[in-house]
Amino acid sequence: MVQPSQDEFSVAMKYGARHYADRPVKLLVRDPDHRLGRRLRIALKRDGRTPDTVIRSFLIDRRGRGRFYGWMPVQLQAMILLIDNATANNMAEIEPQITIRRMSLIEVAVLIALRRTLALLQIVSLFLAGNRKGAEFRFVRQFDALSAPDYQDWIEAQALAAQHANRDDPRHWPGRPQILVSIEDGDDAVVAETRASLAAQTWSDFREIPARDVIKMVKAGKNLDDQLWVRLPAGMHVTANALERLAQPFAVSADVAVVYCDEDLIDRRGRRLAPFFKPAWNEPLADSGWLPLEGALFRLSDIPEGIDLEHARAAEIAVAVVRAKSREIMHLPEILLHRGLACRRSCDFSKIVQPKRIGPSVSVIIPTRDRADLLETCLKGLFEHTAPADLDVLVIDNESVEPATFKLFKRYEQLGLIRRIPLPGTFNFSRACNMGVDAARHDFILLLNNDVEPIGPQWLEHLAGELDDPTVGAVGNLLLFPDGFVQHGGVTLGAGTVARHSFHFLDPKGRGDKGLLRQRRDMSAVTAACLLTRKTLWRRLGGMDEEKLTVAFNDVDYCLKVREAGFRVVWTPAAAMLHRESVSRGADDTPQKRLRFALEERAMHERWGDTLKTDPFYNPNLSLIAEEFVLEAFPRNLAPRSST
């Protein structure tokens, strides 16, 4: 069944690639000598798409057995198994055996029902609500998630791989910082647990010191440049290499002010559970308390005066460092901390700041073609259900022909509420937006789909309030389908090969979002279905690409240009709206539309390359194929990373 080469196995598909394309597949591996390794990746070759290969992964257990479930690409050409050299047995004599077969939809449904029961109930809820597209989307994502490893198996596989990882030898670092460790007050036995984990450190250049003495050092301001400081909650366990791994970014860069890592819990029996994989630095999440930074390592010389280092939350200290010094905060996507029962993470995220600007002046750009019913609802939302604002509404009309549409245009134009700008020719969303921005009277520009409507009156005030922060260049919001499921919770780069809406078709009342749908936060991109930005910034960045990104990904491209220019992109739930998702445009389901989509996909990868693979606000230990917070058997780049 396989044809071996040095680093990969080409899977022989008995019935040809077309038999498996766009179908659910089950692949079984028997590799008793571990010739392939423990963390197996599958490269799926695609015809006429960019990238031409998508990667998925699954684990092989100690006995050499593994099982992969996955929905195959429509353009599947070939399937190749990539050897995990970090865990493979190079002396193996027995060749692995691999079988592949197509599964029926009934088999898939039964598997999901048995293994992910709550997810199946959500799929049924979507279907009963008439949201067939959402039910199909979640059905495929849940099937892909069946390959996700158990956390205990994942820990074992990553530990085995780490033994063979090429780590920088600390003896060759340009600097060797000294680390001060403060353990918070607590029960003597609990403090002793933390102290015992410190005793096993591979990094010897550290000493324990009370936080109050660190405060005195900071006030004195002497000999702080090479001093790093970490405050550990009593009951926190640190891995043997934690201090070494956290110190490495400081040793190679003087611009680093803070380094933090991922964490999990540890129970009374010492069993690890509930991993918490964090995003790169995200100030709104740190400010609200959602992003915990206990166990973070700080450069003492970068901590501003006036901070209560003994009692302030570590996240508060990090926010103060960023605002005072504008220094780099690095995230190390490795689990180096284990919380014991005495120091569980707080679930109080009540400190959520929701900026507002009263009576904003905004130019609203609405591309449309006919569908007077949708457009009228959108316009009524602006003029009748939005808090008072100075609105300059421009409707970009792409060759409407229906009498009802012209009647609607005439009514609002006679009232002086809208300006209509003709857009002849094939629909080009980027051109429509650029035309609207050119004609806009205000600096605040809102791109708005004709199928979007407000839920509450203060949505625009919340969007505009975010732009009062000069570091913010674009703002998006929570969009819900009429049935209440999530249409847009931000955008995750790399999901769906280019980008995909976060928490798409998720029930916001459930727990699948881990509270993020209630948190304003930095994102890599947001949808242009409702996107607020500045006209001055739009022109500086060249607006949207009318040539290569006429319909899809133009909003992602613009947001990436915003971030490349040094500005932030913020998503807020405070401005929640309803969105019927491209109802008037339709789906990309014709040969011409599929070709156009493939060309836009290629343009994004040619322009942004590795940026699309390294979303700083999504953890590389999590899957980009299945739904959010699903473990990736073979993590992506685990190097220290910043949000810029």
C-alpha positions in Angstrom: 0.0 0.0 0.0 3.0 2.4 0.3 5.9 3.4 -1.7 8.8 4.4 0.6 11.4 7.2 0.1 13.8 8.7 2.7 11.3 11.0 4.5 7.9 10.1 3.2 5.6 7.3 2.0 3.3 7.8 -1.0 0.0 6.2 -0.2 -1.4 4.0 -3.1 -5.1 4.8 -3.5 -6.6 1.7 -4.9 -9.5 3.3 -6.7 -7.7 6.5 -7.7 -7.7 9.9 -6.1 -11.1 10.9 -7.6 -12.8 8.1 -5.6 -11.7 9.7 -2.3 -12.0 13.4 -3.3 -14.5 15.4 -1.4 -15.4 12.4 0.7 -14.8 11.3 4.3 -11.9 8.9 4.6 -10.5 6.6 7.2 -6.8 5.7 7.1 -5.3 2.9 9.3 -1.6 2.6 10.1 0.2 -0.4 11.5 3.8 0.5 12.2 5.1 -1.8 15.1 8.8 -0.7 14.6 7.8 3.0 14.5 9.4 3.5 11.1 7.1 6.5 10.6 7.5 8.0 14.1 4.8 8.9 16.6 3.5 12.2 15.1 2.4 11.4 11.6 1.6 14.1 9.1 -0.5 13.6 5.9 0.3 15.8 2.9 -2.8 16.0 0.6 -1.8 17.2 -2.9 -4.4 19.3 -4.6 -4.8 20.1 -8.3 -5.1 23.8 -9.4 -5.1 25.2 -5.9 -2.7 27.3 -3.8 -1.1 26.0 -1.7 -1.0 22.7 -3.7 -0.6 20.8 -0.5 -2.5 20.9 2.8 -1.1 19.1 5.9 -3.0 17.2 8.6 -1.7 15.1 11.4 -2.5 12.3 13.9 -0.7 10.2 16.5 0.7 6.7 16.3 0.4 4.9 19.7 3.1 2.9 21.5 2.1 -0.2 19.7 2.5 1.4 16.4 -1.2 1.8 15.6 -2.8 5.0 14.4 -6.2 6.0 12.9 -6.8 9.1 10.8 -10.2 10.5 9.9 -10.5 13.4 7.4 -12.6 15.0 4.8 -10.6 15.0 1.6 -10.1 18.1 -0.7 -12.3 18.4 -3.8 -9.2 18.5 -6.0 -7.3 15.6 -4.3 -4.4 14.3 -6.4 -2.2 12.3 -4.1 -1.7 11.4 -0.4 1.8 11.3 1.2 2.7 10.3 4.7 5.6 12.5 6.1 7.9 10.8 8.6 8.3 12.3 12.0 12.1 12.2 12.1 12.2 13.4 15.7 10.5 10.2 16.9 11.1 7.7 14.1 13.1 4.5 14.5 15.7 4.7 11.8 16.7 1.1 12.5 13.2 -0.3 11.8 13.0 -3.5 9.8 9.3 -4.0 9.5 7.6 -1.9 6.8 4.5 0.0 7.9 1.1 -1.2 6.6 -1.4 1.4 5.6 -5.0 0.9 4.5 -7.4 3.6 3.3 -11.1 3.5 2.6 -14.0 5.9 2.0 -16.6 6.1 4.7 -20.4 6.5 4.4 -22.2 9.5 5.9 -24.0 7.2 8.2 -20.7 5.9 9.6 -19.5 9.4 10.1 -22.7 10.4 11.9 -22.5 7.4 14.2 -18.8 8.1 15.0 -19.6 11.8 15.8 -22.6 10.7 18.0 -20.4 8.3 20.0 -17.3 10.4 20.4 -18.5 14.0 20.2 -22.1 13.8 21.3 -22.6 17.5 22.3 -21.2 18.5 18.9 -23.8 16.3 17.1 -26.6 18.0 19.1 -25.4 21.4 17.9 -25.3 20.1 14.3 -28.9 18.9 14.8 -29.9 22.3 16.2 -28.4 24.1 13.2 -30.3 21.8 10.9 -33.6 22.2 12.7 -33.1 26.0 12.6 -33.0 25.8 8.8 -29.3 26.5 8.7 -28.3 23.7 6.4 -25.0 25.3 5.4 -24.0 25.6 9.1 -25.0 22.0 9.8 -22.9 20.8 6.9 -19.9 23.0 7.9 -20.0 21.7 11.5 -20.5 18.1 10.4 -17.3 18.2 8.3 -15.3 20.0 11.1 -16.4 17.5 13.7 -15.4 14.6 11.5 -12.0 16.2 11.0 -11.8 16.6 14.8 -12.1 12.8 15.3 -8.3 12.6 14.6 -7.5 14.9 17.5 -5.3 13.1 20.0 -6.1 12.5 23.7 -4.1 15.0 25.8 -2.2 12.3 27.7 -1.1 10.7 24.4 -0.2 14.1 23.0 2.0 14.9 26.1 3.9 11.7 25.6 4.5 12.2 21.9 5.6 15.8 22.3 8.0 14.8 25.2 9.5 12.2 23.0 10.0 14.7 20.1 11.5 17.2 22.5 14.3 14.8 23.4 15.5 15.1 19.9 14.8 18.7 19.3 17.7 21.1 18.3 17.8 23.5 21.2 20.2 26.4 21.6 22.9 25.5 24.0 22.8 28.2 26.8 26.6 28.2 26.9 26.5 29.8 23.4 24.0 32.5 24.2 25.3 36.1 23.9 24.1 36.8 27.5 23.2 34.8 30.6 20.6 36.7 32.6 20.1 36.2 36.3 16.6 35.2 37.4 14.9 36.2 40.6 12.0 34.0 41.7 9.3 35.2 44.1 6.8 32.6 45.4 3.5 34.1 46.6 2.2 33.5 50.1 0.3 30.3 50.7 0.1 27.2 52.8 3.6 25.9 53.6 2.9 22.5 52.0 1.8 24.3 48.8 4.7 26.6 48.7 7.0 23.6 49.2 5.5 22.0 46.0 6.5 25.0 44.0 9.9 25.2 45.6 10.5 21.5 44.8 9.8 22.0 41.1 12.3 24.9 41.1 14.9 22.6 42.6 14.9 20.5 39.5 15.6 23.3 37.1 18.2 22.9 34.3 18.9 26.7 34.7 21.0 27.2 37.7 21.4 31.0 37.6 18.3 31.9 39.8 17.6 32.6 43.4 14.5 33.0 45.4 13.6 36.4 46.8 10.5 38.0 48.3 8.5 40.3 46.1 8.8 43.1 48.5 12.6 43.0 48.1 12.2 43.1 44.4 10.1 46.3 44.8 13.0 47.9 46.7 15.4 46.9 43.9 13.2 48.5 41.2 12.9 51.7 43.3 16.7 51.8 43.7 17.1 51.3 39.9 20.6 49.9 40.2 22.0 46.9 38.3 18.7 45.8 36.8 19.7 45.3 33.2 20.6 41.6 33.5 18.0 40.8 36.2 14.9 38.9 35.2 12.0 38.3 37.6 9.1 35.8 37.9 6.4 35.6 40.5 4.9 32.2 41.0 1.6 31.5 42.7 2.0 29.0 45.6 1.1 25.6 44.1 2.3 26.3 40.6 4.6 23.6 39.3 7.2 24.5 36.7 8.8 22.0 34.2 12.5 21.2 34.7 13.5 23.4 31.7 11.0 26.2 32.3 13.4 29.0 33.4 15.8 28.1 30.7 13.2 28.2 28.0 11.7 31.5 29.3 15.1 33.1 29.6 16.3 32.3 26.0 14.5 35.2 24.3 16.0 37.7 26.8 19.4 36.3 26.2 19.3 37.0 22.4 17.4 40.3 22.3 17.6 43.4 24.5 14.1 44.5 23.1 12.3 41.7 25.0 10.5 42.9 28.2 8.2 40.0 29.0 8.0 36.3 28.1 5.1 34.0 29.0 4.1 30.4 28.1 1.2 28.0 27.9 -0.1 26.1 30.9 -2.3 23.3 32.1 -3.7 21.9 35.4 -2.4 19.1 37.5 -4.6 17.0 39.8 -4.0 15.4 43.2 -2.5 12.3 41.5 -0.1 14.4 39.4 -2.1 13.8 36.2 -2.0 16.7 33.7 -5.3 18.0 32.2 -7.1 21.0 30.7 -4.4 22.5 28.6 -4.6 26.3 28.1 -3.0 27.3 24.8 -2.7 31.1 24.7 -2.5 33.6 21.9 0.5 35.9 21.4 0.3 39.2 23.2 -3.2 40.5 23.2 -3.6 43.6 25.4 -7.4 43.6 25.6 -7.4 40.0 26.8 -4.7 40.6 29.3 -6.5 43.7 30.6 -9.8 41.8 31.1 -8.1 38.9 32.9 -8.9 36.3 30.2 -5.2 36.0 29.3 -3.4 34.9 32.5 0.3 35.7 32.8 1.2 34.1 36.1 4.6 32.6 35.8 5.7 35.2 33.1 9.3 36.3 33.2 9.9 40.1 33.3 13.0 42.2 32.7 13.2 44.3 35.9 14.6 47.4 34.1 11.5 47.6 31.9 9.0 47.6 34.8 7.7 51.2 35.4 7.7 52.7 38.9 4.5 52.7 40.9 3.5 49.0 40.2 2.7 46.9 43.2 4.8 43.9 42.3 3.6 42.0 45.3 -0.1 42.1 44.6 -0.8 43.3 41.1 -1.8 40.7 38.6 1.0 39.7 36.3 -1.1 40.7 33.3 -1.5 44.2 34.8 2.2 44.5 35.1 2.7 43.4 31.5 0.1 46.0 30.3 1.9 48.7 32.3 5.2 47.7 30.7 3.8 47.9 27.2 2.2 51.3 27.7 5.2 52.8 29.4 8.1 51.3 27.4 6.6 50.0 24.1 8.8 46.9 24.5 8.4 43.4 23.1 6.2 40.8 24.8 6.9 37.3 23.6 4.8 34.2 23.8 6.4 30.8 24.0 3.8 28.3 22.8 5.0 25.5 25.1 3.4 24.2 28.3 5.9 24.9 31.0 3.6 25.6 33.9 1.2 23.3 35.7 -1.4 24.8 38.1 -2.1 22.8 41.2 -5.4 22.9 43.1 -4.3 25.9 45.2 -3.7 28.2 42.2 -6.5 27.6 39.7 -7.0 30.2 37.1 -9.6 32.8 37.9 -12.7 32.9 35.7 -13.6 36.4 36.6 -13.2 38.4 33.4 -15.4 41.3 34.5 -12.9 44.0 33.7 -13.9 44.4 30.1 -13.5 48.0 28.8 -15.9 48.8 25.9 -14.8 52.1 24.4 -17.6 54.4 23.0 -17.7 57.6 21.0 -21.0 59.5 21.2 -22.4 60.9 18.0 -19.6 59.8 15.6 -19.2 61.1 12.1 -19.1 58.1 9.7 -19.3 57.5 6.0 -21.1 54.2 5.4 -20.3 52.4 2.1 -22.9 49.7 1.1 -22.3 47.8 -2.1 -25.5 46.3 -3.5 -27.4 44.8 -6.5 -31.2 44.7 -6.3 -32.6 42.8 -3.2 -34.5 45.9 -2.1 -35.9 43.9 0.8 -32.4 43.4 2.3 -31.2 46.9 1.5 -34.3 48.5 3.0 -33.8 46.6 6.3 -30.1 47.7 6.3 -31.0 51.4 5.7 -33.8 51.3 8.3 -31.2 49.9 10.8 -28.9 52.8 10.1 -31.5 55.6 10.2 -34.1 54.3 12.7 -32.3 51.8 15.0 -28.9 53.4 15.4 -28.0 55.9 18.1 -27.7 59.5 16.7 -24.6 59.9 14.4 -23.6 62.1 11.5 -24.0 59.6 8.8 -22.9 59.9 5.2 -24.3 56.9 3.4 -23.1 55.9 0.0 -24.9 53.1 -1.8 -22.7 51.6 -4.5 -25.2 50.2 -7.1 -23.9 47.3 -9.2 -26.4 47.4 -12.1 -29.6 46.9 -10.2 -32.6 46.3 -12.5 -35.6 45.7 -10.3 -38.3 48.4 -10.0 -38.5 47.9 -6.3 -34.9 48.7 -5.9 -35.1 52.0 -7.9 -38.2 53.0 -5.9 -36.2 52.5 -2.7 -33.2 54.5 -4.1 -35.5 57.3 -5.1 -37.2 57.5 -1.7 -34.0 57.7 0.3 -32.3 60.0 -2.2 -35.2 62.5 -2.1 -34.9 62.5 1.7 -31.2 63.3 1.3 -30.3 60.3 3.4 -28.2 58.4 0.8 -26.0 59.1 -2.3 -26.1 56.5 -5.0 -23.0 55.8 -7.0 -23.3 53.5 -10.1 -20.8 50.6 -10.4 -21.1 49.1 -14.0 -19.8 45.7 -15.0 -19.1 42.5 -13.2 -19.4 42.7 -9.4 -16.1 43.8 -7.9 -16.3 44.3 -4.1 -12.9 45.9 -3.9 -13.7 48.5 -6.6 -17.1 49.2 -4.9 -15.3 50.0 -1.6 -12.6 52.1 -3.3 -15.2 54.1 -5.1 -17.1 54.7 -1.9 -14.0 55.8 0.0 -13.1 58.2 -2.7 -16.5 59.9 -2.4 -16.7 59.7 1.4 -17.0 63.0 3.4 -15.8 61.7 6.7 -12.5 60.2 7.9 -14.2 57.3 9.6 -15.2 54.8 6.9 -17.6 51.9 7.6 -17.8 49.1 5.0 -21.2 47.5 5.4 -22.9 44.6 3.6 -26.5 45.2 2.4 -27.6 42.1 4.4 -26.4 43.4 7.8 -28.7 45.0 10.5 -28.2 46.3 14.1 -29.3 44.4 17.2 -28.9 47.3 19.5 -28.6 51.1 18.9 -25.1 51.7 20.2 -23.2 49.4 17.9 -21.7 52.3 15.8 -20.6 54.2 19.0 -18.7 51.1 20.1 -17.0 50.6 16.8 -16.0 54.3 16.6 -14.8 54.3 20.2 -12.2 51.7 19.2 -10.7 54.1 16.6 -10.2 56.7 19.3 -7.1 54.6 20.1 -4.5 55.8 17.6 -2.9 52.4 17.6 -6.0 50.8 16.1 -6.4 50.9 12.3 -9.5 48.7 11.7 -12.4 47.4 13.8 -14.8 44.5 13.3 -17.6 43.1 15.4 -19.7 40.1 16.4 -22.0 39.1 13.6 -24.8 36.6 14.2 -27.1 34.6 11.8 -30.8 35.4 12.3 -31.0 32.0 14.1 -28.5 33.2 16.7 -25.5 31.2 15.6 -22.2 32.9 15.0 -21.4 34.2 11.5 -18.3 36.1 12.4 -16.2 36.0 15.6 -13.1 37.4 13.9 -10.8 35.8 11.3 -8.2 33.1 11.9 -5.4 33.0 9.4 -4.4 29.7 7.8 -7.8 28.1 8.5 -9.3 26.9 5.3 -5.8 27.4 3.6 -6.1 31.3 3.6 -8.4 32.3 6.4 -11.8 31.4 8.0 -14.2 33.1 10.3 -13.6 32.2 13.9 -16.3 30.2 15.7 -18.3 30.0 12.5 -21.8 28.5 13.1 -21.1 28.1 16.9 -23.8 28.7 19.5 -22.7 31.8 21.4 -24.6 30.6 24.4 -22.5 27.4 24.6 -19.0 27.0 26.0 -17.2 26.2 22.8 -15.6 29.6 22.6 -14.1 29.5 26.1 -15.5 32.9 26.7 -13.8 34.7 23.8 -17.0 35.7 22.1 -17.6 38.0 25.1 -14.1 39.5 24.9 -13.0 42.4 22.8 -9.6 41.4 21.5 -6.9 42.0 18.9 -7.2 39.9 15.7 -5.2 39.4 12.5 -8.2 40.3 10.4 -12.0 41.0 10.5 -14.6 40.7 7.8 -15.6 43.7 5.6 -19.2 42.8 6.1 -18.9 45.4 8.9 -15.5 47.0 9.1 -14.6 50.5 10.4 -11.4 52.2 9.4 -10.0 55.6 8.5 -10.0 57.2 5.1 -6.5 58.6 5.6 -5.2 55.1 6.4 -7.1 53.5 3.5 -5.5 55.9 1.1 -2.1 55.4 2.6 -2.3 51.7 2.2 -3.8 51.8 -1.3 -7.3 50.6 -0.4 -8.4 47.2 -1.7 -7.0 45.2 -4.6 -9.4 45.6 -7.5 -7.3 43.4 -9.9 -6.5 40.2 -8.0 -9.0 40.3 -5.1 -12.3 41.2 -6.6 -14.6 39.3 -4.2 -12.9 37.1 -1.7 -10.1 37.8 0.8 -9.9 41.6 0.1 -10.8 42.3 3.7 -8.1 39.9 5.0 -5.6 41.5 2.7 -6.5 45.0 3.8 -6.3 44.0 7.5 -2.9 42.5 7.0 -1.7 45.7 5.3 -3.1 47.6 8.4 -1.1 45.4 10.7 2.0 45.6 8.5 1.8 49.4 8.8 2.0 49.0 12.6 -1.6 49.4 13.5 -3.9 46.9 15.4 -7.0 45.2 14.2 -9.7 44.9 17.0 -12.8 42.8 17.2 -15.6 43.7 19.6 -18.8 41.9 20.7 -20.3 45.2 22.0 -21.3 46.1 18.4 -23.1 42.9 17.7 -25.2 42.8 14.5 -27.2 40.3 12.4 -25.8 39.1 9.1 -27.4 37.0 6.5 -24.0 36.2 4.9 -23.7 37.2 1.2 -27.4 36.5 0.5 -27.5 38.8 -2.4 -24.1 37.6 -3.8 -24.7 33.9 -3.6 -22.3 31.0 -3.2 -19.1 30.3 -5.1 -20.6 27.2 -6.8 -20.1 27.7 -10.5 -17.0 26.8 -12.5 -16.3 30.5 -13.2 -16.7 31.4 -9.5 -14.5 28.5 -8.4 -11.8 29.6 -10.8 -12.0 33.1 -9.6 -11.7 31.9 -6.0 -8.7 29.8 -6.8 -7.0 32.8 -8.4 -7.7 34.9 -5.3 -6.4 32.2 -3.1 -3.2 32.1 -5.1 -2.8 35.9 -4.9 -3.1 35.8 -1.1 -0.4 33.2 -0.8 1.9 34.9 -3.2 1.5 38.1 -1.3 1.5 37.0 2.3 3.2 33.6 2.2 4.2 32.4 5.7 2.1 35.1 7.4 -1.0 33.1 6.6 0.5 30.1 8.4 1.5 32.0 11.6 -1.5 33.8 13.0 -0.2 35.3 16.2 -3.6 35.2 17.8 -4.1 31.4 17.2 -1.9 28.9 19.0 0.3 26.6 16.8 -0.6 23.6 19.0 -4.2 23.8 17.8 -5.7 22.5 14.6 -6.4 24.8 11.6 -8.6 22.1 10.0 -11.0 21.1 12.7 -13.0 23.4 15.0 -11.3 25.8 17.5 -9.4 24.4 20.5 -8.8 21.0 18.9 -5.3 19.6 19.5 -2.8 19.3 16.6 -0.9 16.1 16.8 2.2 17.7 15.1 2.3 21.3 16.2 3.4 24.1 13.8 6.2 26.5 14.6 6.8 26.6 18.3 9.4 29.4 18.3 8.9 32.4 20.6 6.5 34.9 18.9 5.2 38.4 19.3 1.9 39.8 18.1 3.6 42.1 15.5 
